[in-house]
Amino acid sequence: MSQLILFAIDIGAVVLLVFGLYFPRHRRRDLVVAYLGVNVGVLAVASALSASDVGAGLGLGLALFGVLSIIRLRSTELDQHEVAYYFSALALGILGALSTTSVWLSAGLMGLILVVMFVGDHSRLLRHYRHQIMVLDTAVTDHVTLVAQLEQLLGARVHVATVQRLDLVNETTVVDVRYSVKGRTARAAATPAPAGAHR
């Protein structure tokens, strides 16, 4: 009976994770089925393995899912927050499948995962900080000059500027920029960049 309660808690938790947190914030439909599928898949297989007497089978099954997860993450482009949701769905499925002495312990751990994802992926957390790849239509070889130009274009304070590609022939610079904006500048940063820079 306690196992069925854990199954129900897991399903409720992953539905909240996907439809209450992820999709309203990021609107990527293809990952909805991925998160739901990996959660229910891990829940089903881990439950079947944990019910057997072969302890190694459970470890092998979980290791297999870990390998498949790595392969999946390497075959598609995911942002870091999407990777976090991916492994949260995986962890919820494992917690829902493992038999513990206390149902409330597993439920509490599932709740902890949801709370961490709610806070960690909240739009107000570190909301002034931005990250983007910029392509400048000039070849800038001096780092100080590059930072000054980026700060002028973005109207923000640049914390890290890493040149990814410097093309002296075509006069372009591809740079990975980490910067922070405040107040009205934050809204201005969402507008298209001036001529001479492409995001």
N, C-alpha and C positions, 0 to 999 in steps of 0.2 A: 504493500500500500504506500509506504514511504517513497518507493521508487517512482510510482505513478505521480505522486505529488511533486517530486523533483522534475519529472518530465514536463508537467504542467507549468512549473515555475520557469524552467528553461525556455519553453515555447513563448511564455509571456515576456520573458526577459529579452529574447532575441527579436521579438516583434517590436518591443519598445526601443531596442537599440537601432533597428533598421528604420522603422516607420515613425518613431518618435524623435530620434536624434539624427541619424545619418541623412535620410532622404530629404527631410525638410530643410536641412542646412546645405546640402551639396547637390541634390537633384540629379544624381547619376543613376539612371534606371538599371543599367546592365549589372551594376554591383549589388543591387537588391537581391536578385536571384542567387548571386554568388554567396552572399552572406547567409541567406536563409538555407541554401543548399549545403554549405560546409557545416553549418551548425547542426542541422537535422542529420546529415550524413555521419558526422562524428558521434552524435548522440546515439544513433542506431547501432553503429559498429562497435563503439566502446561499450555500450550496454550489453551487447551479445557476447563480447569477449570477457567482460568482467563477470558475467554469469557463469562462465565456464571455469573449470578447475585449472586451466593452464594460465598461470600468471604471466609467463613469457609472451603468451599470445596477445595480451593486452598491451604490453610494452612494444611488441612488434607492430601492432596495429596503429598505435599512436605515432611510432617512428615513421611508419608508412605515410600517414597523413601529414607529418612534418615535411617529409621529402616532397610529397605532392604539392604542398603549399609553397615550398621554395621554387619548384619548377613553374608553378602558376605565376608567382610573383615575378619571375625572370622573363616570362613570355608576354607580358603586357605592361603597359605604362601605368603605374599607380603612384599617387602622391603619398607622402608619409602618413597623413591622417587616414587615408584609405587602408594602408597596411595595418594601422592600429585597429581600425574597425574589423578588418579581416581576422586578426588574431583574437580580438575580443569575442567575435562570434565562435571561433574555434574553442576558446577557453570556456565559454558558457556551455557548449556542447559537452565538453569533458566533465565539467562540474555536475551537469545534469545526469551524466551516465554513471559516475562513480558512486558506489555505495559507501556511505559514511555513517558514523554513529549518531549524527545529528543532522536532520533535514535542515534545520535552521542555520547550521554552519555553512552548508552549501548555498542556501538561499542568501545568506549574508554576504558570502564571497561574490555571488552573482550581482547582488545589489552594489557591492563595492566597485565592481567593474563598470557598471552603468553610471555610477556617480563620478568616477574618474573620467570616463569618456564625456559626460555632460560638461564637467568643468574644464577639462583639458582642451576640448574642441569648441568651447564657447567663443562667440564672436567678440566678446568684451575682454577676453584674456589676451593681454599683450596686443591690443587692437591697433596700436600706433605703429607696429612693426610690419614691414613689407619685404617681399622677396620677388625679384623678377630678373629675367634675362633681357638685356638691352643690346640693340645693335646700333652703334653710332656710325654716322656716315663720314667719320674722320678716323685716321689712324693715330691713336694717342699712345705714345711710348713712355711718357713720364707719369708715374703713379699719382703724384700730387696734383698734376694738371687734370688727370682723369677724374679724380675724386671731386675736384672743384667744378668741373664741367657737369658731372652727374648731379651734384647738389644743386646747381643752377637749373638744370633741366627738370629735376624732380621737385624742387622747392622743399627739400628735406635734408636731414642729416644722414650721410652715408657712413655706415659702420664698417662694412666689408665690401670691397670691390675686387673681384677676382677676374682677371682677363682670361677668357677661354680661347679666344682666337684673335690674332692681330694680323691683318692683311695689309701690307704696305703697298701692294700693287693696286688693289681695288679701293684702298683708303677706307677700310672699315675696321671697327673694333667690336668684338662680341664680349660682353662683360656680364658676370653674375653679380647682382647688386643686392646687398642687404642694407635696408635703411629704415628710418623711423620718421613719422610725420605726427603732427599734433593739431588739434582743433580744426579750423577751416582748411588747413593745409591737407588734412587727411582726405577731405572730400575732393580737393583739387587734384590729389594724386590719382584719383579714379578716372579723371578725364584724360583724353588722348594726349600723348606727349607732343611738344612743339616740333616744328620741322627740324630735321637733323638727327632725330632719334626715333627708333622703331622698337616697339615692345614685342 
